Amino acid sequence: MLLKDWMRTAEIDDAVLAERIGDISIFGVRKLRFRQRGPSIRVAARIEEISGGMVRAADLEPIKPARAFAEAAS
């Protein structure tokens, strides 16, 4: 399950999750929620623990931007 979906279901906002994880900012949680960056191993483990296994490390992988047409053609 994606982090943003779990957070919506569990009715948890960025600030609450950041506090539960510890050593991560609200902005850092937001980046994870929108898959703009990946977590450290510790943060991934904490999220899996907090979510009861609903959000796994593989669900936290960042979205890779599409390559530009010029790059794809070369």
C-alpha positions, 0 to 999 in steps of 0.5 A: 500500500502506498504511504499516502493511501495508508495515511489517508485511511489511518487519518494521520498527517505529516506532523503526526507521522514525523513525530512517530518515526522520529528524526525526520521532518514534516517536509521529509515525510511529505517527500516520502508521501509523494514519492519524491525521495526514498527513505533510509533503511531505518525510516522504512523499517519504522514506517513498516512497523507503524503501519502494521506492515501495510506500507512496505519498503518497496512501496516507498520507492521514489517515482523516477522521472520520465526521460526526455525524448532526446535522451530516449532517442540516443 
